Amino acid sequence: MKKILYTLTMIIGSVAYAQAYVSTQSHEGKVNYIQPFETASNFDSNFYSAGNDGFLVKWSSDGMGEHYQVSDLQIQRVARNPVSGDVAVYETDGISVHRVTVVDPRNFSKRFSKRFSDSIASLTFSAKGNYLIVGTNAVNGCFILNSRTGNVIKKVSDVPGIITMAKTGASEKKAVLYSRTGAIFYYNMQTHKTEKKFSTVPALQQPMIFGTGKLNNRLFAGIKDNTVYIIDAADGKTLATYPANNGLIFASEYDQGDKQGLYFTSESGRTWSLRLINAENLKKLLTGFNVPTPLVVKNFTGLKGRDSFTCASKNAGSIMLGTQSGNIYTMTDIPESELYSLFAITENMYQKIYDIDASGTEFYFLTNNSIYKTSFDTKIMSRIGSNPSHSNLIKHKDKIILWSRNTAKTVQCFSLDGSENLDALFNPTNQIRALRIVENKIIYVSGTSSVFIYNMNDGSNNEVYTGTSIQDAVLIDENTLYVAKTGTGRGDSPLINVNLQTGETVPLKFNGDVAFSLSYDSNNENSNLYGIGINSTNGIKTEVFSYNPRTNVQTSLFSLTAEDSSAFTTIKLPLVFTNIGKNSVRACNTGTRKTTVYKRSASMPIKAASTGNKVAVLNRNGSISWYNSGSQVLIADWVLTTDGEWFDLVN
């Protein structure tokens, strides 16, 4: 198997701001957008891809991709500033979070982020890069932003409907807008008034203005009901239609000669065709000739299984396609007479690590089908057993407990005595939200309304607390349970003390509306309880809290003036680890109150484990970043290859 994998540290001056890794690794999940680099003065063959994994990947002509995760959400759209090179991305959870972020791709620093109440239908920089035009899926929901600051210059109120395409002229004085209702607007960017309006085909997908040379921006195209529509942008009239099953359309502004025109793909079974309506035929359409037959540039095959193309783009000479599986394909625009076999420039080069734990001097890792252990010093990766597709593990004495968050899969026990026995412990009655182990007891949250304790000695499995909106639970001592939940209103505390002998529940005084991700050292009788709290009293604030169960005093270790509902805490006292803010892991020494912020790798962190003086951070892409506990320096960034070996992305 081809393995090409190395790193690139982004450096501005003498300061390293962020670290990307360079490889042929595919996206994890669907590719949503491909954005070429080329401009009028630079026929750059590089391009960006973005997908559901939140990664922005810069691909070069040699087939190598520079990977960096800019969001923990899916990226649905990308736009590139033609002057500064800044990149705008649309991040979304597909439900309620709709955010546009602009980053400097030289160091991945953030220019700004702006949240919108509605999903984004279009995202475009103006020709000189001064403006960022954001069209939302709301009537009169198009915004013109300052591309450097994100400040709203104008909400476009003179154009009704939902704007799904916008493009300015070279001077940025005027723009063409397409409304989903079926209208083309010529909009004055200086007076912010509509100058012309033409009715056209409504509800077109992939709408675009195209045309080069004498046809510069003269034509408009889109797809509807597996049909490509070519429209005169000067009056909105349909010039031609072409069938295109599951079609994708694209064009380069900088094609020359017989390469100029509109390209589209069409699917027939497991074979696709690439077709071109060239400039000569487009001129014929504008002068009233009969609809010409498009040129078949090539017929091609190569997708594996049930994979499908999801997006495409073009620069001068190359066509780039993304797929549902996360792969990227490229091909030239040179005509081929025989069936062309398409090959991906990407591949799955490493196994994803789903969970980590630490014990003694060793770290334990869980992949989709295996359990591994290693130590940083030896760098030897040992496969110690099979994983029946669980997503979580906890090392406990001479066992590993396997479970799966947000599922009702059987909780199992893997023996480390050499027998490799895998025994079923219990079947949860609902999805497990959180699970932890104290001595011989497994404490777990079932659904959002129950806390159970399973005794590994006698097999008993008892419900010990019922309530609403339960997030987490920890056993402080043999008879005391602390439950974290979402408060339901005034006076409803998100932190509950439960006496397991009497069944008495006591709501505790707590500053916040929600508590979750609890951590407690059951081997230290002086340990405080740590966790994440969200407070909405005076604006949204997320904090890492410390709660003393002996004095009932709550203190704040870190705070963030935003909501972070996925932050974690992990402790190896005196250190408390958290990824509050999502972008990096920080450790607070509870004795000195000194905070160390570990420099992140290419992917965002989701969990930390520590033993000795080493800290291992699990990242969203399944890589492991290593640190000395008292230093912010990233000393290694490991991925597990498909051969079961470590590969260091840093050294």
ROVEXNU-343747 format. One line per 2 residues: their letters; for each residue z, y, x of C-alpha. Coordinates in Angstrom, 3 decimals, decimal comma. Each point is the difference from the previous one (the first is absolute). Layout:
BEGIN
A) Z/Y/X; ...
***
This chain:
BEGIN
MK) 0,000/0,000/0,000; -0,846/3,455/1,248
KI) 3,146/1,959/0,811; -0,300/3,668/0,849
LY) 3,277/1,853/-0,194; 1,380/2,915/1,963
TL) 1,840/3,269/-0,489; -0,735/3,664/0,122
TM) 2,728/2,615/0,269; -0,930/3,344/-1,507
II) 1,006/2,739/2,427; -0,085/3,739/-0,485
GS) 0,895/1,688/3,268; 2,701/-2,196/1,478
VA) 1,695/-0,987/-3,255; -0,824/-3,309/-1,704
YA) 0,233/0,636/-3,737; -1,067/-3,314/-1,458
QA) -1,352/-3,320/1,017; -2,948/-1,755/-1,540
YV) -1,246/-3,441/0,886; -3,649/-0,798/0,543
ST) -1,376/-3,305/-1,219; -2,481/-1,711/-2,291
QS) 2,784/-0,842/-2,484; -1,080/0,307/-3,633
HE) 1,808/1,948/-2,701; 2,652/-1,853/-1,968
GK) -1,510/0,046/-3,463; -2,780/2,036/-1,532
VN) -1,992/2,613/1,904; -0,249/3,036/-2,286
YI) -1,931/2,576/1,966; -2,279/0,486/3,004
QP) -0,507/3,478/1,444; -2,600/0,689/2,733
FE) 0,593/2,458/2,836; -3,394/1,575/0,434
TA) -0,633/3,713/-0,493; -3,060/2,233/0,324
SN) 0,743/0,547/3,696; 1,320/-3,434/0,860
FD) -1,635/-3,304/-0,963; 3,209/-1,944/0,598
SN) -0,189/-3,705/-0,837; 3,764/-0,313/-0,487
FY) 1,461/-0,368/-3,472; 3,332/-0,375/-1,786
SA) 1,038/-2,748/-2,354; 3,054/0,045/-2,262
GN) 1,492/-2,487/-2,413; 2,883/-1,341/-2,026
DG) 2,030/-0,588/3,176; 0,396/3,740/0,639
FL) -1,811/-0,216/3,334; -2,576/2,493/1,193
VK) -2,275/-1,715/2,518; -2,434/1,826/2,238
WS) -2,896/-2,304/0,900; -2,187/0,658/3,038
SD) -3,520/-1,155/0,779; 1,311/-2,929/2,065
GM) 1,634/-1,513/-3,088; 3,562/0,859/0,997
GE) 2,414/1,575/-2,472; 2,841/2,385/0,805
HY) 2,694/-0,883/-2,577; 2,763/2,248/-1,289
QV) 1,955/-0,215/-3,250; 0,169/3,426/-1,607
SD) 1,552/-1,108/-3,305; 2,174/-2,709/-1,499
LQ) -2,218/0,283/-3,105; -3,623/-0,892/-0,537
IQ) -2,588/2,471/1,207; -2,701/0,404/-2,630
RV) -2,065/2,883/1,389; -0,721/1,613/3,351
AR) -1,675/3,272/0,982; -0,643/1,384/3,479
NP) -0,001/3,684/0,864; -3,443/0,588/1,571
VS) 1,348/2,701/2,333; 3,579/-0,873/1,006
GD) -0,304/-3,768/-0,406; 3,168/-0,097/-2,128
VA) 0,119/-2,886/-2,444; 1,148/0,239/-3,624
VY) 1,179/-3,173/-1,723; 0,914/-0,697/-3,608
ET) 3,135/-2,158/-0,124; 1,120/-1,679/-3,201
DG) 2,164/-2,777/-1,376; -2,493/-0,316/-2,837
IS) 2,590/1,134/-2,548; 1,823/3,276/0,476
VH) -0,321/1,082/3,632; -3,174/1,970/0,722
RV) 0,084/1,795/3,336; -2,571/1,614/2,270
TV) 0,947/0,140/3,676; -1,932/1,657/2,823
VD) 0,571/-1,306/3,539; -1,206/0,919/3,454
PR) -1,585/-3,281/1,197; 0,497/0,919/3,655
NF) 3,741/-0,537/-0,244; 0,520/-1,031/-3,650
SK) 2,189/3,020/-0,635; 0,098/1,119/-3,619
RF) -1,502/3,369/-0,946; 1,344/-0,186/-3,544
SK) 0,563/-2,247/-3,002; -0,503/1,083/-3,574
RF) 0,964/-2,011/-3,061; -1,978/0,132/-3,246
SD) 1,040/-1,056/-3,477; -3,276/-1,830/-0,648
SI) -2,089/-2,477/1,979; -2,707/1,368/2,283
AS) -3,633/-0,251/-1,073; -1,631/1,819/2,949
LT) 0,968/1,249/3,447; -2,322/2,212/2,070
FS) 0,141/2,474/2,858; -2,287/3,029/-0,211
AK) -2,923/0,342/2,403; 1,847/2,231/2,486
GN) 3,290/-1,824/-0,456; 1,905/2,955/-1,457
YL) 0,721/-1,606/-3,361; 1,085/-3,363/-1,345
IV) -1,200/-0,579/-3,554; 2,131/-2,467/-1,975
GT) -1,172/-1,198/-3,399; 2,626/-1,793/-2,102
NA) -0,418/-2,186/-3,060; 1,155/2,799/-2,231
VN) -2,056/2,495/-1,979; -0,102/3,281/1,930
GC) 1,754/-1,821/2,818; -2,127/1,012/2,987
FI) 1,722/1,885/2,847; -1,325/1,923/2,996
LN) 2,494/-0,213/2,883; 0,264/1,738/3,332
SR) -0,960/-2,850/2,329; 2,587/0,969/2,629
TG) 3,049/0,691/-2,138; -0,610/-1,830/-3,269
NV) 0,708/3,155/-1,997; -1,899/0,184/-3,288
IK) -2,580/2,757/0,225; -1,330/-0,570/-3,489
KV) 0,350/-2,401/-2,882; -3,514/-0,325/-1,372
SD) 0,392/1,036/-3,623; -3,581/1,071/-0,627
VP) -1,332/-3,568/0,134; 1,152/-2,284/-2,842
GI) 0,352/-3,729/0,314; 0,945/-2,345/2,853
IT) -1,754/0,807/3,286; -1,043/-3,172/1,830
MA) -2,310/1,606/2,586; 0,009/3,314/1,854
KT) -2,137/1,297/2,852; -0,306/3,490/1,419
GA) -3,043/1,620/1,528; -0,148/0,716/3,724
SE) 1,395/3,521/-0,484; 2,858/-1,199/-2,245
KK) -0,899/2,730/-2,481; -1,044/-2,453/-2,691
AV) 0,724/-3,579/-1,001; -1,529/-2,647/-2,214
LY) 2,457/-1,827/-2,266; -0,583/-3,026/-2,214
SR) 2,104/-0,567/-3,102; 0,498/-3,481/-1,394
TG) -0,966/1,329/-3,446; -3,564/0,301/1,306
AI) -0,523/3,458/1,457; -1,030/1,513/3,319
FY) 1,590/3,378/0,749; -1,016/2,549/2,607
YN) 3,274/1,704/0,876; 0,449/3,272/1,877
MQ) 2,770/-0,525/2,572; 0,519/3,761/0,367
TH) 0,219/1,095/-3,628; 1,236/-3,440/-1,182
KT) -2,417/0,084/-2,903; -2,671/-2,412/-1,200
EK) -3,497/1,368/0,584; -2,047/-2,867/-1,440
KF) 0,614/-3,131/-2,006; -2,329/-2,917/-0,750
ST) 0,623/-2,999/-2,223; -0,629/-3,369/1,588
VP) 1,017/-3,684/-0,173; 3,755/-0,362/-0,686
AL) 2,517/-2,362/1,624; -1,969/-0,642/3,179
QQ) 1,846/-1,906/2,733; -0,425/0,791/3,710
PM) -1,531/3,427/-0,819; -1,596/1,756/2,958
IF) -2,255/2,895/0,933; -2,598/-0,955/2,604
GT) -3,291/0,999/1,546; -0,997/1,184/3,475
GK) -2,665/2,327/1,379; -1,960/1,728/-2,738
LN) 1,952/-2,066/-2,558; 3,360/1,185/1,352
NR) 2,642/-0,607/-2,698; -2,713/0,028/-2,662
LF) 0,780/-3,422/-1,440; 2,949/-1,570/-1,781
AG) 0,731/-3,718/-0,455; 2,535/-2,357/-1,500
IK) 0,422/-3,486/-1,444; 0,687/-1,013/-3,561
DN) -0,288/-3,429/-1,637; -1,523/-1,562/3,155
TV) -2,693/2,660/0,065; -0,675/2,650/2,641
YI) -0,845/3,405/-1,451; -1,923/2,556/2,054
ID) 0,301/3,466/-1,503; -1,472/3,399/0,784
AA) 3,048/2,072/0,930; -1,894/3,167/-0,943
DG) -0,143/-0,835/-3,706; 1,974/-3,234/-0,593
KT) -3,058/-2,001/-1,119; -0,242/-3,693/0,875
LA) -2,952/-0,650/2,311; 0,307/-3,771/0,372
TY) 2,245/-2,987/-0,558; 0,217/-3,199/2,021
PA) 1,912/-3,221/-0,726; 2,793/-0,686/2,501
NN) 2,358/-2,837/-0,829; 3,471/0,894/1,338
GL) -1,791/2,711/1,927; 1,269/2,436/2,615
IF) -1,880/3,224/0,790; 0,068/2,088/3,160
AS) -2,045/2,388/2,107; 0,252/1,803/3,316
EY) -0,449/3,767/0,103; -1,493/-0,346/3,446
DQ) -2,620/-2,738/-0,334; -3,421/0,894/1,337
GD) -3,572/-0,935/-0,899; -0,527/-3,136/-2,035
KQ) 3,753/-0,775/0,071; 0,766/2,936/-2,318
GL) 0,884/-0,759/-3,607; 2,432/-1,868/-2,210
YF) 1,119/-3,508/0,930; 1,542/-2,493/-2,397
TS) 1,052/-3,632/-0,036; -0,529/-2,546/-2,748
ES) 1,538/-3,448/-0,325; -1,752/-3,187/-1,066
GR) 2,275/-3,015/0,226; 1,222/-0,117/3,601
TW) -2,947/1,998/1,311; -0,206/3,788/0,116
SL) -2,860/2,384/0,497; 0,010/3,409/1,671
RL) -2,511/2,351/-1,583; -1,209/3,518/0,745
IN) -1,613/2,694/-2,092; -1,401/1,996/2,911
AE) -0,740/3,705/0,234; -3,674/-0,457/-0,789
NL) 0,755/-1,804/-3,252; 2,711/2,503/-0,895
KK) -2,570/2,776/0,304; -2,278/-1,951/-2,317
LL) 2,787/-0,243/-2,547; 0,504/3,756/0,097
TG) -3,703/0,651/-0,535; -0,275/-2,289/-3,011
FN) -1,563/-3,129/1,527; 0,696/-3,401/-1,462
VP) 3,278/-1,509/1,122; -0,669/-1,583/3,411
TP) 1,290/-3,399/1,020; 2,807/0,225/2,564
LV) -0,545/-1,398/3,468; 1,904/-3,237/0,635
VK) 1,462/0,699/3,426; 1,510/-3,457/0,317
NF) 1,472/-2,893/-1,938; 3,247/-1,224/1,466
TG) 2,788/-2,514/-0,375; 3,217/-0,764/1,836
LK) 3,014/0,622/-2,237; 2,456/-2,881/-0,027
GR) 1,329/-1,690/-3,115; 0,449/2,349/-2,932
DS) 0,292/3,132/2,088; -1,824/3,081/-1,281
FT) -1,094/3,384/1,291; 2,228/2,850/-1,170
CA) -1,325/3,085/1,815; -2,786/1,088/2,293
SK) -1,247/2,963/1,970; -2,705/0,950/2,457
NA) -0,573/2,073/3,088; -3,221/0,561/1,912
GS) -0,946/-3,561/0,890; 2,802/-2,183/-1,374
IM) 1,369/-1,210/-3,308; 3,692/-0,859/-0,343
LG) 1,426/-2,170/-2,775; 3,589/-0,853/-0,935
TQ) 1,143/-3,016/-1,987; 2,699/-1,203/-2,369
SG) 1,467/-2,204/2,744; 0,398/2,868/2,473
NI) -2,972/-0,698/2,243; -2,497/2,556/1,318
YT) -3,699/-0,765/0,405; -2,683/2,090/1,651
MT) -3,769/-0,256/0,172; -2,867/2,203/1,080
DI) -2,431/1,711/-2,356; -2,946/-1,651/1,790
PE) -2,156/-1,977/-2,475; 0,154/-3,807/0,220
SE) -2,579/-2,336/-1,498; 2,173/-3,132/0,143
LY) 3,395/-0,674/-1,557; 2,555/1,786/2,126
SL) 3,388/-1,589/0,805; 2,779/2,546/-0,097
FA) 3,031/-0,445/2,280; 3,330/1,800/-0,287
IT) 1,143/2,154/2,897; 3,563/-0,866/-1,062
EN) 2,097/-3,144/0,008; 3,568/-1,081/-0,691
MY) 1,366/-0,133/3,511; 3,711/-0,455/-0,582
QK) 2,491/-1,583/-2,366; 2,049/2,327/-2,138
IY) 3,763/-0,191/0,486; 1,752/0,444/-3,355
DI) 3,664/0,077/1,008; 2,317/0,054/3,007
DA) 3,649/-0,760/0,778; 2,128/-0,089/3,141
SG) 2,800/-2,277/1,150; 1,595/-0,412/3,406
TE) -2,673/0,883/2,546; -2,923/-1,126/-2,151
FY) -2,221/1,460/-2,686; -1,470/-1,982/-2,887
FL) -3,338/0,738/-1,662; -1,684/-1,207/-3,166
TN) -3,768/-0,268/-0,453; -1,842/-1,321/-3,023
NS) 0,359/-3,619/1,103; 2,353/-0,114/2,997
IY) 3,455/0,890/1,327; 0,178/1,246/3,596
KT) 2,705/1,020/2,418; -0,213/2,005/3,205
SF) 1,910/2,286/2,319; -1,403/3,177/1,453
DT) 0,949/-0,995/3,530; -1,797/-3,363/0,032
KI) -2,883/1,105/-2,243; -0,382/-3,677/-0,920
MS) -0,953/-0,520/-3,628; 1,279/-3,333/-1,325
RI) -1,082/-1,379/-3,342; 3,063/-1,714/-1,419
GS) -1,166/-1,016/-3,456; -2,224/0,447/-3,035
NP) 0,315/2,655/-2,655; -1,048/-0,962/-3,533
SH) -1,315/3,542/-0,639; 3,335/1,794/-0,258
SN) 0,083/3,708/0,862; 3,605/0,343/1,256
LI) 2,417/-1,741/2,341; 3,637/0,300/1,086
KH) 1,396/-1,777/3,067; 3,422/-1,440/-0,916
KD) 1,943/-2,218/2,426; -2,166/-3,094/0,610
KI) -2,303/0,716/-2,926; -2,718/2,348/-1,135
IL) 0,069/0,967/-3,655; -3,477/0,545/-1,439
WS) -0,558/2,067/-3,129; -2,592/2,324/-1,541
RN) 0,774/3,500/-1,222; -1,168/0,861/-3,545
TA) -0,791/-3,613/-0,828; 1,900/-2,873/-1,602
KT) -0,962/-2,496/2,718; 2,516/-2,663/0,960
VQ) 2,372/1,137/2,744; -0,160/-2,486/2,866
CF) 1,942/-0,863/3,147; -1,707/-0,914/3,282
SL) 2,186/-1,929/2,433; 0,071/0,985/3,682
DG) 1,712/-3,236/1,093; -3,336/-1,457/1,127
SE) -0,702/-1,911/-3,199; -2,102/2,876/-1,456
NL) 1,231/-1,017/-3,445; -0,931/2,406/-2,771
DA) 2,361/-0,297/-2,958; -0,032/1,745/-3,349
LF) 3,183/1,954/-0,709; -0,530/1,443/-3,480
NP) -2,604/1,224/-2,445; 0,648/3,603/-1,078
TN) -0,325/0,689/-3,712; -1,721/3,314/0,677
QI) -1,713/1,827/2,835; 2,253/0,600/3,008
RA) 0,281/3,685/0,759; 2,390/-0,254/2,974
LR) 1,772/-2,816/1,842; 2,581/-0,168/2,792
IV) 2,448/-2,536/1,467; 3,726/0,280/0,738
EN) 1,672/-3,077/1,475; -1,028/-2,873/-2,302
KI) -1,081/2,198/-2,906; -3,411/1,318/-0,998
IY) 0,264/3,191/-2,034; -3,169/0,905/-1,853
VS) -1,246/2,379/-2,675; -1,893/-1,805/-2,759
GT) -2,437/2,236/-1,833; 1,590/3,390/-0,594
SS) 2,975/-1,071/-2,076; 1,940/-2,759/1,807
VF) 1,754/-0,753/3,273; 0,591/-3,647/0,941
IY) 1,947/-1,702/2,793; -1,213/-3,395/1,191
NM) 2,516/-2,066/1,964; -1,774/-1,997/2,732
ND) 2,990/-2,354/0,315; 0,263/-1,276/-3,563
GS) -3,347/1,117/-1,488; 1,563/2,142/-2,732
NN) -2,101/2,932/-1,194; 1,968/2,504/-2,095
EV) -0,901/3,280/-1,613; 2,691/2,475/1,093
YT) -1,283/3,302/-1,387; -2,350/1,178/-2,732
GT) -1,253/3,524/-0,505; -3,155/2,088/-0,049
SI) -2,400/1,231/2,696; 1,733/-1,934/2,793
QD) -1,474/0,627/3,453; 2,239/-1,841/2,489
AV) 3,417/-1,642/0,505; 2,267/-0,795/2,953
LI) 3,194/-2,019/0,340; 2,637/2,110/1,760
DE) 2,612/-2,745/0,058; 0,627/-3,265/-1,823
NT) 0,899/1,778/-3,231; -1,790/3,351/0,154
LY) -3,646/0,599/-0,863; -1,783/3,351/0,249
VA) -3,030/0,459/-2,248; -2,672/2,688/0,488
KT) -2,031/1,058/-3,007; -1,924/2,799/-1,662
GT) 2,271/2,261/-2,004; -1,063/0,344/-3,627
GR) 1,468/3,423/-0,686; 2,882/2,387/0,497
GD) 3,158/-1,803/1,084; -1,790/-3,292/0,730
SP) 0,696/-0,672/3,697; -2,658/-1,818/2,047
LI) 2,705/-1,750/2,060; 2,324/-2,520/-1,682
NV) 3,046/-1,868/1,334; 0,387/-3,468/-1,556
NL) 3,196/-2,049/0,307; -1,216/-3,606/0,016
QT) 3,446/-1,383/-0,945; 0,654/2,145/-3,058
GE) -3,576/1,007/-0,856; 1,072/3,654/-0,062
TV) -2,750/2,502/0,809; 0,733/3,483/1,335
PL) -2,713/2,699/0,206; 0,512/1,798/3,309
KF) -0,298/3,701/0,690; -3,441/0,329/1,542
NG) -2,222/2,951/0,783; -3,378/-1,117/-1,323
DV) -1,960/-1,567/-2,843; -1,262/-3,165/1,731
AF) 1,406/-2,229/2,750; -1,821/-2,875/1,730
SL) -0,642/-1,791/3,316; 3,670/-0,658/0,756
SY) 1,277/-1,177/3,389; 3,475/-1,236/0,937
DS) 1,431/-1,842/3,001; 2,092/-2,787/-1,523
NN) 1,298/-0,923/3,460; 1,569/3,426/0,481
EN) 2,931/0,794/-2,290; -0,342/3,694/0,869
SN) -3,664/0,150/-0,916; -1,231/2,620/-2,424
LY) -2,618/-0,675/-2,632; -3,391/1,548/0,789
GI) -3,009/0,501/-2,220; -2,626/2,328/-1,433
GI) 0,746/2,462/-2,798; -2,289/2,260/-2,011
NS) 1,362/3,172/-1,562; -1,970/2,150/-2,449
TN) 2,700/2,581/-0,824; -1,611/2,897/1,882
GI) -3,475/-1,311/0,716; -0,726/-3,487/1,299
KT) 1,915/-1,033/3,125; 0,201/-3,404/1,680
EV) 2,852/-0,729/2,391; 1,473/-2,752/2,113
FS) 3,648/-0,182/-0,993; 3,170/-1,485/1,419
YN) 2,683/-1,059/-2,502; 3,513/-0,892/1,117
PR) 1,314/-2,715/-2,376; 3,570/0,597/1,153
TN) 0,083/3,755/-0,725; -2,909/0,190/-2,499
VQ) -1,537/2,843/2,023; -3,773/0,449/0,154
TS) -1,720/1,825/2,873; -3,663/0,724/0,754
LF) -1,601/-1,156/3,256; -3,591/1,181/-0,610
SL) -1,711/1,797/-2,852; -3,576/0,632/-1,063
TA) -1,147/2,599/-2,531; -2,332/-2,457/-1,716
ED) 0,226/-3,326/-1,773; -0,242/-3,139/2,127
SS) 0,646/-2,971/-2,256; -1,026/-2,602/2,603
AF) 2,246/1,021/2,922; 2,164/-2,661/1,632
TT) 3,297/-0,149/1,848; 0,945/-2,615/2,578
IK) 3,163/0,014/2,112; 1,116/-1,322/3,342
LP) 3,077/2,119/0,406; 0,426/2,561/1,291
LV) -3,718/0,491/-0,771; -1,402/0,582/-3,491
FT) -3,791/-0,337/-0,204; -2,230/1,506/-2,672
NI) -3,624/0,976/-0,596; 0,805/2,843/-2,393
GK) -3,113/2,178/-0,156; -2,174/-3,121/0,543
NS) -1,597/1,111/3,256; 2,513/-1,208/2,613
VR) 3,265/-1,869/0,510; 3,083/1,908/1,033
AC) 3,370/-1,294/1,123; 3,277/1,831/-0,502
NT) 2,936/-0,867/2,230; 2,921/0,204/-2,415
GT) 2,402/0,557/2,873; -1,771/2,852/1,805
RK) -2,154/1,141/-2,982; -2,926/0,123/2,428
TT) -3,348/-0,790/-1,608; -2,911/-1,695/1,769
VY) -3,432/0,245/-1,634; -2,242/-2,816/1,237
KR) -3,612/0,989/0,557; -2,114/-1,919/-2,464
SA) -2,999/-2,151/0,773; -3,325/0,024/-1,836
SM) 1,574/-1,460/-3,138; 2,927/1,211/-2,102
PI) 3,377/-1,794/0,322; 1,580/-2,034/-2,815
KA) 2,956/-1,814/1,615; 2,091/-0,081/3,181
AS) 2,046/-2,717/1,692; 2,135/0,281/3,120
TG) 1,781/-2,215/2,468; 1,375/0,864/3,426
NK) -1,617/3,295/0,986; -3,384/-0,803/-1,541
VA) -1,288/1,259/-3,344; -2,965/-1,655/-1,706
VL) -1,764/1,932/-2,754; -2,238/-1,774/-2,481
NR) -2,988/2,136/-0,999; -2,056/-0,085/-3,172
NG) -2,960/-1,633/1,709; 2,194/-2,849/1,258
SI) 0,332/1,193/3,604; 3,330/0,246/1,850
SW) 1,002/3,124/1,939; 2,683/-0,323/2,678
YN) 2,529/2,544/1,237; 3,118/0,212/2,119
SG) 2,673/0,978/-2,510; 0,900/3,297/1,654
SQ) -3,532/1,168/0,803; -2,754/1,325/-2,243
VL) -2,740/-1,379/2,272; -2,242/-2,724/-1,410
IA) 0,138/-2,678/2,707; -2,215/-2,626/-1,658
DW) -2,034/-0,522/-3,148; -0,667/-3,652/-0,709
VL) -2,413/-1,693/-2,341; -0,058/-3,738/-0,545
TT) -3,489/-1,373/0,579; -1,510/-2,704/-2,170
DG) 0,705/-2,355/2,908; 3,746/0,642/-0,313
EW) 0,295/2,132/3,143; 1,346/3,516/0,506
FD) -2,415/2,750/0,914; 1,500/3,292/1,169
LV) -1,879/3,035/-1,291; 1,833/2,382/2,349
N) -0,041/-1,693/3,406
***
